Amino acid sequence: MSAEAADREAVTSSRPCTPPQTIWFEFLLDEGLLEKHLQKSYPDPSPIQLINQFLEQASKPSVNEQNQVHPPTDNKRNRTLKLLALKVAAHLKWDLELLEKSLTVPVLNMLLNELLCVSKVPAGVKHVDLDLCSLPPTTTMAVLVYNRWAVRTTVQSSFPVKQLKPGPPQLNIMSQMQQEKELTDNILKVLKEQAGDSILVLEGALQLTTDLHVHTMRTLDQIAAESCLANGETESLTAGLQISMDEMHCQVCYDLGTVFFSQGSINPAVYEKAKEHFLKTNELLSKIGTEPVHCRIDRRRLDGYCQACAVLTTPSDINELQLTTYGRVHHCIKASNYQRLIEIFLDDNITLSLLSHFRQSVLRELYQMAQNGDRKLEEVCFKVCACNTVRDVLECQVIGVRFHQLLLKPTKERIDFLLEVCARSLNLDQASEDSKRKLAAFLKNLCQSLDDPQFVFMISSHDMCMRLLKDEERKLLLDQMRKRSPRVNLSTKPLTVFYDIPASASVNIGQLEHQLILTVDPGRIRQILIELHGMTSDRQFWTVSNKWEVPTVYGGVILGIKDNLTRDLVYILMAKGLHCIAIKDFTHARQLYSTCLELVTEFSPKLRQVMLNEMLLLDISAHRAGTESAGERPPADLVSRVRGYLEMRLPDIPLRQIITEECVAFMLNWKENEYLTLQIPAGLVQNNPYVKLGQLLAATCKELPGPKESRRTAKDLWDVVVQIFCLSNQHKRVNDGRISLIKHRESTLGIMYRSELVTFIKKLSDPLVLTTLISLFVKLHNIVRDDIVNDVTAEHMSIWPTSIPNLQSVDVEAVAVTMKELVSYSLNINSSNHFWLITQADIYFATNQFSAALHFYLQAGAICSDFFNKGVPSDVYTDMVLKRMIKCCSMLNCHTQVAILCQFLREVDYMTAFKALQEQNSHDAMDSYYDYIWDITILEYLTHIHHKRGETDKRQIAIKAIGQSELNSSNPEEVLHLAAQKRKKKFLQAMAKLYF
């Protein structure tokens, strides 16, 4: 590996290690050490890391004894550091591509400005006003390097940049990043303002007729020695690394081409300039050879630019032979020469010079033009699509949907052209067996997809198809065609006339069945079924689609209808109505159900009641989807119908459990607790689990927050829910007669299964009902977990029992999962309920997800305090909540935040605060948070800690915080209280920005 290649690899490597912060000092003490270091195969630190180190140290601001910050001083140390950075860049031969990739804009700006300075570029004179011919070669080259970087950076800044994924939020790092971004933006603003001058400088460089020189490590050493400056050696024609005129012109032409190309989107005429410079670059590249000294050009990128310019600047009278295949395609589109375009695509199916993505983009462009009103392009679109499809088939790609759409209405001309494309795209005498097999499968599938036998025969009787398909395959294909079209006698000989072949009855039936599947218009469904039953009397058309399903409980009643047409119509209307409800298309569902109700009313009272029940379910679903979110109460008629359904006592009427479930949820959501508690029939409560659960929930909610007597009702609800989550032990008898426990199973003694309970809960939306259920599951979870340190909290916990007789039988994991699902669902209903947010935070805290817990604790406080502009109520941020927030911060190693939160407690926890402040490995902003501390004792301890550690800067910040007049202990209580509230507000808002 060459030294240059090693340098490049070392620079571009992504090793995570960072050089020690003192390494620059070694090079400062021994300047000869740098050259030895850079001659290593894999220098560590790398050249780029060294440049960053040298310039970072040289640009550090100075601080005097009064802690006042001043700009960096111009002393020998800083000048030497800058010179060292220049020498490393000289070692890299001033490779801008490499430097731009590895250095930030501010660092590279500083480096190149220093190059201008040491190269004796006249100060105070614009570069555009300099006479490059009269300047020393190294000075001219420095001006060119700077202005090349200026235009390249301007172009690069116009490209979209992928945002880096942010790490853990830290205020000091975020502040540094913001400062660097502002500095970069300011530099870019200046470069863009001067872009015109930079372009003129580079254009002037193309008039130079002599070779140039660029600084090397030797010439930079001579500058440092100062004695050589008097002799003018560094300004002579031989000083530095020689850059040939052609190489310099080549690099400048490329950079000018890129900047003109980027301006072309605003001024298309500039593309012509870009094209000229890129062509000149190509010409010069062939002259300077394969190993240039200074020139760095990505040839593939240059080819792309040339190709794009050829498309964007093609005149209408250009000779097609001068263009690439891509250029000829665009030229044909611009000139509307579509016949030639199709010929290019046909030829490309053999040469494969165009990328598939490009061919598809051409089709999309033509398709868009056709949709905008150019109807003559429809056939062009089909022909281009046919060429693309055959290319995809031969390359084993998936055939696009558009081809199938364009073949919905096939014509003789389209089939003829498709066969021509196949014949021209594959030379059967020279093609591989794999390609023949792919094309044969395509033609075979095409025949099977066409309904019209004349087109099928055109394909099957074509010479190419007869050569590709074996005799057995052709015979099988012909047999399938005869079955699909029994009236047509197909032979293996080509037919001369195809237009007299009548359509078969099976084709007509298939088309009607297809329409029957797609339509949701009740009148059209009836008409199609009448036509189908007129064609055949032995078919059951309700079986046409396997997607048509009606509830099993209704199946026997509907399929028992004797009249075939009526049976099919009722079944299909109900199945389509259920599907429309599932996709929330309530308008069509109502039309389908109304038609079905009108039909069955004439002959079946039982089915009439079934349809009335289904329409009730439809209206409940439509109301929940449409108006419940806005809080609008349902119409009195709907409430009355729900009550009527719950009280209905008609014998032999098939009932669906989901309707009862929806009715109970509806009554709970609209606070019909009085009805569910007192008026619902007792027999229904005993026989239907959803009604029983609804009654217990209604009774418990009705008495909240009531006296201790409410616990009796809550006890009944508690027992029912606990039973659902109990496990039953299954036993088996082993060979020796003993009974062995083999497995825990979900108990069948509960009124319903857990999954049914969770499904029912997710239909509830009343806040009080959800709060009741949350508190029940939280209490149950705390009891079965028996971990008082990590207990979850919720409202109304006191109404539930404090123990369970048979604790071992409760499925602990099922309770935890259900509780989490319930809280998550409730927050989706109302994300502003601070009690639910605290519960969610407690759940995360109990599972050691401390960052998520802090997020929800802060969100709860923000919601009930107008984003902390008011005080957070003490019943929200209780001492227990605050202590959990403190533990979260401690586990996240944010120790300064711990100390600040200790002030929030009713009695300040100094022991925890002091212990946290003793930690040196803190992941928060540390001294940036000192302004949020109002407790003088904590601030005094901070000054002591920093003094003990010798941290003078941080000690001064703490002293400054103590010195604030509003924290003076002699102030009235109101002033001290306001000072504390102000700091609480700012701290909690800062925390929220970190964790939200």
N, C-alpha and C positions, 0 to 999 in steps of 0.2 A: 504493500500500500504506500503511495506517495505521501510526502509530508503534508501537501495541500489537501489531499483526500482525508487524511487523518484529522487535520484541523477542522475540516467541514463536518466530519462525523462527530467530533467532540462538541462542536458548537450546536449542532442540531439534535444532539441526544437529549432525552427527557429524563435524565437521572434525577431522582428526587433530592439527592444530597445537596446542601448549600455550602459553599466554601466558608471557612472560618472568617469571622469579621476582622481578624487582625492580619490576614494574609497580605493585604495591600501594603502594610507597614514594612514587611520584609523586602519587597521590591523597592520601596522608597529608600531603605537603608543601603541596598546594594543594587544599583541600576543595571549592572551587568547580569544579574540573576534572571531578568525578564527574558533575555534572548535565549539563555540556556533552557528556561522553562518552556518556551514556545517551540523549541526544537524537538521536544518529546513527542512520541507517537500519539499518546493520549494524555495531554496535559490536564492536570486537575489541580486547581480550577481551570475551566476552559477559557479560551480567549474572550468569549462574550461575557462570561462571569467577571473576568478581570476588568473589562471596560466598564461594566456596571459599578464595580467596587471603586475604581479610581475616580470616576466622575461623581459618584455619590459622596465620597469623602471630600472631594474638591469643592462641592457645592453646598456643604453643610454650613448653615448659618452660625455665626459666632455669638456667644453669650458672655456679657461682661459681669463684673462682680455684683452689679445691681440686678442681675437676672434679666437684663434687657437684651432682646434679640436683634442682631444686625446682619446685613447681608454678608456672604463669605468674603474674607479679606483677600486681596491680591498679594500673597506672600510667596516666598520661594517654594514652600511645601506644596501649596495648591497648584503653582505653575508646573512643578515637577510631576504631580499626579495627572494633570491634564496631558502633559507630554507623554507620559506612560500610556495613557489611553490611546493617544494618536499613534504611538508605535505599535500597539496591538492591532489597530485598524490597518496600519500599513502592512503588517505581517499578513493580514487577510486580503491584501491587494485591493483595498477599498471596494470590496464586493458588496454593492448596495443591496442586492437581492438577499444575501446572507444577513447583513446588518439589519435590514428592515424586518426580516422574519423574526429576529431574536431580540432586538432592542425596542423599547417604547419610543414613541414620537418625541417626548421631551428629552430623553437621553441622547438620541441620535441628532436632534437639533443642536444640543450643546456640543456634541462631538464635532459636527461639521462647521459650526460657528468657530470653534477653536482652530479647525483646519484653515478656515479663511484668515484667521488672525495670524497664525504662524506663517502662512503663505504670502504675507504682505499685501493682501488685497486692500486697496485704498479705502480708508474709513470715511464714512459720510457720503460716498458716491454710490449711486444706484448701479447695480450690475449691468443694467441695460445701457447705461451711458459709458461703460468701459470699452476701450478699443482692444479687443482680445489679441489682435495681431502684434500689438506693441508690448504686451505684458510678458514677463518671463514664463517659460513653459509650465513650471510647477504652479504658478499663480493662476494661469489660464485654466489648468486642469482642476484646481481647487474650486474655481468659479463654476466650471461645468459640473463637477460632482455635486455641489450644493444645489444647483438649479435642476439637475436631473432628479435629485431626491425630492425637491419641492413639487415638481409636476407629478412624479410617481406617487407621492403621498396624497396629493389632491385627488388623483384618480382612484387610489385605493380607498380613500374615505367615502367615496360615492357608492361603494359596494355595501350590500347588507352584511351585518356582522352577527354571528350567532352569539347570543348572550351566554356567558358562563354560568353554570349552576352555582348559586351562592352557598357558602359554607355556613357554619353556625354564626348567628348574629352577634357581632362585637362592635361596639360603638367606635372604638379607636381605629380599628381597621377600616370600617365603613367611612370614617372621616378622611383617612389617608387616600382611599380609593376615589372619594369625591374630589379631593384636592387635585389628584393626578388627572382625573377626567376633565376638570375645569382648565387645567394647564394645557392639556392636549387640545381641547376645543379652542382655546385662545390661539395656540400655534397654528392650527388648521385654518382658523379665520384669517390670520395674516397671510398664510401661504396661498389661500384662495384669492385674496385681494391682489396678491402679487403674481398670480398665475400668468397673466398676460405678459408681464415683463420677463418671467422665466422662459416662456415660449420664445420670445424674441431673442433672448440670449442664446438659446439652443439653436435657433435657426441661424443666428450669426456664426455659431461654431461650425456649421456646415460649409462656411466660406473659407475656413482655415485650410492651408495647403501644406502645412509642415507637421512633423510628428510632435507629440507632447510628452511631458514627463510628469510622473506622480510621485509624491514623497514616499521614501522608504525609511526603514529604521535608521539607516546610516545618515541620510540627509537630515532627519529629525535630531539625531545626536549632534550633528554639526551645528544646527540651530542652537541647541542647548549650550554648546561650547562658546558661542558668540564670536570667537576669534575668526571662525570661517566666514561669518557674515561679512566681515570687512573685505575679504578677498572675493566675495560674490560667487563662491563656488556653488551654493545651492540655487543660484539663479542662472547658472550657465546652461548651455544647451544640452549638456551631458549629465546633469545632476538628476538623481532619482531613477525610477523605473520607466523605461521608454514605452510609450503607447503609440502604435502606428496610427497614421492619419486615417486609414481605412477602418481600423478597429474602433477608433473614436467616432467616426461618422456612422458606422453601423449601429453602435449603442445609442447614439443621439437620435438617429432616424427611428429606431424602435420606440424609444420613450416618447418622441413627438407623435408617432403614430397612435400610441395608446391614449394620449391625452386628446388628440383630435377625434378618435373613435368615441371616447366618452362624451364629447361635446356634440356628437352627431344626433343624439336623441332630441336636442333642442334645435339644432341647425343642421338638417340633413345634408346640406351642400358641403359640410366639412368632411363627410365621409370620403369625398374624392381626395382631399389632402391626406387623410389617413391611409388610403389605398396607395398613394404615391410613395409615402414613407415606408410602408411595409414592403412594397415591391423592391424599393431601393435597399432595404435591410436584407432581403433575400439575396439580392445580387451581391452585396458586400460580404455576406456570410460565406459565399462560395469562394471569395477571394482570400479571406483571412485564414482559412484552414480550419481544422477540427480542434486545435488547442490554442485558443486565443489567450493573450496575457491578461486582459482586463475585461473583455466583453463577456457578459453573461446573459444569454437569451434562450428562453424555453422554445425550442423549435416547434413542438406540437402546438403551443399556444400561438406562436407566430402563424402557423398554418391555419389555425382557426380564425385568426383575425383576417388573414388574406381571403379565406373562403367567405366570411361574412361581408367583407368589403366588396367582393365580386358580386354578391347578391344585391347589396344595397346601392351599388353605383352602376349597375349594368345598363348601358344605353340600348334603345330598342333596335338599333341597326348593327349590333355587334355580331361578329362571326361566332357561331356556336362552337366551332372547333377550339376557340380560345378559352372556353369555360370548362369548369369541372362539371361532373354530373349534377351536383347540387345546384350549381349556377344555371345549368340548362333547364332544370325543373322550374326554378323561380322565373327564369326568362319566359318560359312557355306560359306560366300562369299570368304574368304581367301582360303578355301579348295576346292572351286568350287563345293560344294555339293548343287546344286540348287534345286534338288528334295526335300531335307530336308528343305531348305529355304522356299519353297512354302508351305510345310506342317506346318511350324511355322506360316506363315501368315494366313493359313486357320484356325488353332487353335485360333489365336489371334482375328479373327473375332467374336469369342464367348467370350474369356476371356478379350479382350480389354485392354491388358497390355502394348501395344506399342502405343506411341503417333502417331497421323496421320501425323505430320510433319516429324517424323523419317521414317515412312513407305514411304512417298513421296520421301525423300532423298535417300533411298535405290533404289527406282525405277529410279531416275535420274542417280545414279551411274551405274546401270546396263545398262541403255539406252546409257550412254556415252561409256561404254565398247563395246556395240554392234555397235555403230557408228564408233568406232576405228578399226573395222574389224572382231570382233568376231561374225560371223553371227549366230552361234548356240544359241546365247542369245536372238534372236528375239522372240522366243516362250516363253522363260523365262520372258522376259519383259511383254508380253501379259498376262501371268498367274498372275504375281505380280500385274499388272495394274488391272486385273479383280478382284483380292482380295481387292485391295484398293477401287475400284469403288463400290463394294457391301457394304463395310464398310461405305463409304461416304453416300450411299443411306440410310442405316439404321440409320445413325446419322444426316440425313437431311442436308447434305453438298452438294455443287455444284459439279457435275460430271466434271472431268478434260477433257481438249481438247484431251489429249493423248489417252484416251480410244476410242474416236470417230475416231481418226486417225488410231488406230490399228484395228478398225472394218471396215475400208474401204474395205478390202479384207477378208471377213469372210470365214472360212472353217468349215466343219462339226466338226473337232476336237476342234476348238475354241468355237463353240457354246455349244458342249457337256461339255467342262470344265467350261464355264460360268454358265451353269445350275447346275453343281456339286457344284460350289462355293456358289450359292444361296441356294441350299439344305442344305449344311453343315453349313452355317452361320446363319440359322434361323430354329429352331425347331418349326414347325407349331403347334404342340400340346401344347407347353408351351409359345409361343410368344404372345406378346400383340397385340391388334387389330391395334394399331398405326403402329407397325413394319410391320404387314401383309399388311396394306394399302400402305405403302411406297414401299415395294418390288413389290406388284402387279402393282403399277403405273410405276415402272421402267421396268418391263417385258412388259407391254402394250406399253410403248413408244418405247422400243427396237423393238417390232414387227412392229410398224408403220414406223420405220426408215430403216428397211431392205427391199431391192428390190427383193431379191431372195425368191420366195414363199416356197421353200423347207426348208429354215432356219426359216422362219416365222412359218411354221407348226411344226417344231421340238420343238419350244418354246411353242406354243399354245397347243400342244398335250401332253406336259410334265405333269406328275402327279401333281407337285407342282403348276404349272400354273392353272391347272384345279381346284385345291382346293382354290387358291387365288382369281380367277376371278369369279364373279357371272355369272349366265347363260346369263343374259341380256348383260353383258359386252363382254362375249365370242361370243355371236351371232352378236353383233355390229362389233366386230373385224373381224369376218369371212366375214361379208358383205363388209367391207372395202377392205379386201383382194381380194374378188371376183371382185370388181369394178376395182381394180388396175391390176388384171391379169385375164381377161375374159376367156382365153383359158384353165384355170386350174379349174377343178371341185374339190373343197375342201370339205371334209367331216369331221365329228368330230372324226373319228376313225384314229388311227395312221397308216401311210403308211410305208411299209417296204423298198420301193425303191423310191429315190427322183431324180435320175439323168436323167430320161427320160422326165422331164417336160420342154417343150420349153419356151424360153423367149417370152414375149408378145410384140406386136407391140407398146403398150403404153410405155413399159419400154424402148424400143429402141428410141422412140421419145423423152422421157424424158432425156435420156443420151445425145442425140444430142443437145437438147435445153440447157442442162447444159454446154456443150462444146461451144455452140454459145455464151452464156453469158460470158464465161471466155476468149475466144480467141480475140486477136487484129490483127491477121494476115489476110489481105484482101482475099487472096487466099483461106484460110481455111474457112472463113465466107461464101464465094461464094459456096464452095463445100458442106458445111453443109446444106445451104439453098436448094441446088439442091436435096440433099438426102431427106430432110424433105418434100419438095413439091412432091417428088416421092412417099412418103408414104401416104400423105393425101393432098387433094386439097381444103379443106374447112377451112383451118386455116390461120390466119393472124399472122405471126411469128414476126412482128415488135412489137407486144404487149407482147412478152414473158417476158420481164423485165420492171418493172415500173420505172427503173432508166434510161431507154432510152428516152431521150427527145430531140426534135428539136425545134427551135424557132417557135412560133405560126405563124409568118408571112410566114414561109416556109411550114407549115404543109399542107395547102390546095393544094399547087403545087405538093408536093411529094405524098400525098395520092390520088391525081387525076390520077396517073399513072395507066393505065389499066392492065398491066401485073403484076400478083401477085408477082412473083419471083423478077422482077425488082424493084417493089415498096418496098418490104421487104429489098432488098439489099441496095438500095439508102438510105432508112430511117436509117437502122442499121449502115451503114458506116458513115453517118453524125453524128449520135448520139454518136458513139464510138469515132469519131474524136474530138467532142466537149469535151467529158470526158477526153481524153488524153491531150487536151490543158489546161483544168482546173487543172490537176495534173502535168503540165509542162513536159509531155512526148511528146516532139515535134517530135521526130523521127517517132514514130508510128502514130501520128496525120497526119504527112505529107504523109505517105504511104496510110493511109485510104482515105485522101482527093484526092490524085492523082488517086487512083483507081476509086473513085466516079466520079471525073472529066472526066476521060476517058470513063466511062460508059454513063454518061448523054450527052456527046458531040454527041453521035450517034443519039439521038432522041429529045433533048430538048434544044434549044438555051437559053431559059429562065433559066433552071437549070444550064446550063454551066456558065452563068454569075454569078449566085448565088454562085457556087463553086469557081469561080475566086475571088469573093469578100471575101469569107471565107478563102481562101488561103492567101489573102493579110493580113487579120487579124491575121492568124497564123504566117506569117513571121514577122509582127510587134511585136507580143508577144514574139516570139523566139529571135528576135534581142535584145529586151529590157532585157530579162532574161539572155542572153548569153554574150553580148559584150558591152552594154551601160555602165555598171559599170566600164569598163576599158577605157571608153572615145573613143572607136573606132567609127568613123563615119559610118553610114549605106552605103551600096553600092548604086551607082547612080541609078541602076535599081529599087531598092525599093523606093527611093524618087520619081522617075518618075511614078511608079505605084500608089503611094499615090496621087500624083497630078492628075493622070488620073481618079482615083476614085472620087475625089472631083469635077472634071469637067464633070463627066459622066451624060448624059442626055438620057438614054434609057428608053422608056415608058414601063409600066407594069412589071418592074423588082422589086420584093420585096426587100426592103432594111432594114437593121438593124441599128438602131440609134447608137449602140455601135461601129460599124465600123467607122462611121463618127467621133465619139468621140475620138477613138484611133488615127485616121488619123490626127485630129487637134492637139492632144497632141503630136504626133510624130513630126509634123512640128514645134511646139513651142520648143520642147526639142532640136531640131537640128537647131535652130535659122533661120528658113526659114521665117523670119519676112517680108522680102520684098515681097515674094509670097502671104502671107496671107493678107498683107496690100493693095497691088496694083493689083494682078493678079487673085485672086479668083473671080468667077462669082458673080455679085451683087445679082442675084436671089437667089442663095444659101445662101448668108448672111442674106437675109430677112426671108428665110423660115426655116433655121436650127439654133437653139439657140447656139449650140456648135461652129458652124462656126462664128457666130456673136461675141461670147465671145472671141474666138481665135483671130479674127481680131482686136478687141479692145485691147487685151493684147499685140499683136504683135506691133500695132501702138504705144502704150504707151512705151513699152520697147525700140523700135527703136529710140525714141527721148530722152531717158534717158542717162546721166544726161544733158538735153538740156536746152535751154532758157525758158523763161516764156511761150512761145507759146506752149510748150509741155503740159501745163495745159488744153488746149482745148481738146486734145485727152484724157487726163486723166479724164476730166469732164464727157465724154461720158461713159467711163468704170465705173466711180463712180456711175452715175445715174442707170446703169443697175444692179450693185451689190446691191445698196441701195433698189431698187425696189423688188429684190428677198427677202430681209429681212424685208419687210413691212408686217404689219398685216392688215387684212380686218375685219371690224366689221359686225357681223351677227345680224340681228334684227328679232323680231317677234311681232305680234300684240296681245295684251292681251285682256281680255273680255270687258273692258270698251272702247276699240277702240284705246287706246294709244299704241305707239310703244316703245318697251323695248329693250335695248341692252342686249344680252345674252352671247355672247362669242367672243373672238378674234380668228381668224383663219388665217392660212398662206395665204397670198395674192396669187391670181391666175393671177395677172397682170404681174408678173415677167416672164422672158423668160424661166426659169426653176425653179424647186423646190430646196430648200436648200440642201437636201440630194444628189440630182443630181450634184449640184455644188461642194460639198465636194468630191464626188466620182471622178469627173473630175480633181479636184485639185491634188488628190493623184496619178494621172497618170503623173504629171509634174515633171521634174527633173532639168530644166535649172535654175541656180542660180539667174539670173536676173529676170526671170519670177516669181520665188518664192519670191524674195525680193520685187518686185512690189506688189504682192498680200499681203504680210505681212504688208507693209507700208499702204496699203489701209485699211485693216481690223483694224490695230492699230489706224489709224486716225479716222475711223468710231467708234471704241470702245471708244476712248477718248471723242468724241463729245457726244455720247449718254449717257456715264457715267457722264460727267460733274464733274470730280473730279480732279482738276488740280494738287493737291498734289501727287496723285497716278497715274499720266499719264504714259502710256507706251511709250517707244521711239523706233524708227526704222529709217532706211535710207529713203531718198527721201520723207519725210513727207510734204515738202512744195508744192508739185505739186497737192495736193488734196484740194478740197473746205474746208472751215473752218466752214460751217454750213449746216444744213439740214432744208428745208422749213417746212416739216411736221414731226417734231422730235418725236411726241408722237406715230406715227404709226410704228416706227422701233422696232423690237423685240430685246430688249437689251440682254437678256440671250442667244439668238441664235447667236448674233454677238460675244459675249464673248466666247462661246463654240467653234465656228468656228475658231476664232483667235487662241485659245489654241491648237486646233487640227492641224491647219496649221503650227504653229511654231514648235510643236513637230514633225510633219512629216518632215519638212524641216531639222531639226537637225538630224533626222535619215538618211536623204540623205547626209548631210555634217555637221558633228559635230564640224568642225573646223572653222566655220564662226563666227567670234567674234561679229559681229553686231546682228546676230540671237541669240547668247548666251546672249547678253545684253538684248535683247527683252524678252527672256525667264525669265531672272532674274527679270526684271521689272514686269512681270506678277505675279511671286511669291511674289514680294514685295507688289504689290497692293492688294494681297489676304492675307497679314500678314503671309506668310510662309517664315520667315526670314532666317532660316538655309538653305533652298533650294535656296533662292535668293543669299545668300553669296556664295554658291557652284558655281552658274553659273557666278556671277561677277568675282570670282577668276579664273574660267576656261577660261573666255574670256581674262583676263589679261595674264594668263599663255600661251595661244596659240600664242598671238602676241608678246611675249617677250622671247621665248625659255625658258619657265618655270622660268621667272623672272630673267634670267641671263642678259637680256638687259632691258632697260627702257621700261615701258608700254607706248605706244603712248598716247598723251594728248587727242586725239579724241576718245579714248576708255575709259580711266579713266578720264572723265570730272569731274568738280566739283560736278555736280548733281549726277553722279554715286558714287563718293566718299562719298557724304553726305548720300546717301541711304545705302552704306556699313556701315557708322557710325551709322545710326539709327538701322540697323540690329543687329550690335554688342550690341548696347544699350538695345534693346528689349530682347536680349539673356543674358543680365546681364554680358557681357564681357567688363567691363568698362575700363580695361587697354588697350584693343584693340581699344576702342573708342579714348582714348587719343593719341595713336600712329597714328591712321588714320587721326586725326586732323592736324598732321604735313604735310600730303600729299597734302592738299589744297593749292591753289595758295597763299592765305593769311591764315596763321595758325589761327585756331579757338580756341583761348585760353580759352574763356568762357566755351565752351562745354567740352574741355579737363579738365579744373580744376573741373568742376562740376562732371565729370565722376570719377576723381581721389578721390573725397570726399566720393564716395560710398564705404562702407566697405564690402558689400555682393556681391562680384564679383565671377563669375563662371569661370574665366579664370586663367592663371598661375600667374598673378599679377607680383611680383617682378622678376620672370624669364624672363619677357618681357623688363625689364629696359634697357638691352643691345641694344634694337632696337630703343631707343629714342635718337635723335640727337639734339633736341631743348633744349638749356641750360635753358631757362625759365621754361619749363615743368619739367626738372630734379630738378631745384632749388625749385620749388613748391612741388615736391615729398619729398624732404628732410625736408621741413617745415612741411608738413602733418604728416610724420612719427615721427618727433621730437615731434610734438604736441600730438600725440597719445601714445608716449612712445615706439614706435616700433623700437628699436635700431638696430636690425639685418637688417630690410628693409631699414632703413636710411643709414646704412653703404653701402648697395648695390647701392643705388642711388648716394651716394658720390663717390663711386668707378667709376660709369658710368660717372659722371661729370669730374672726374680726367683724363679721357683718353686724351692723347696729341692731337689726331686728331680732337677733338672737341674744342680746344682752339680758342677763338674768334679772336686771333691775326693771325691765320693761313691765308694763301692766300685763295681766293674764290674757287679756283680749289680743294684745299685739303678739304675744308668744303663740297663742292659739292660731292666729291668722298665718303666722310664719310657718307653723307646722302644716297647716292645711294646704298652703301654697306649695310646699315641697312634696307633700303627699300626692297632690294632683300631678305635678310635673314628673315625679318618679313613676307613678302608675301609668301615665301616658307614654313615657319612654319605654316601659316594660311592654305595654300593649303593642307598640310599633315593632318590638323585637319578636313577639310571639304570635301576632295575628298574621 
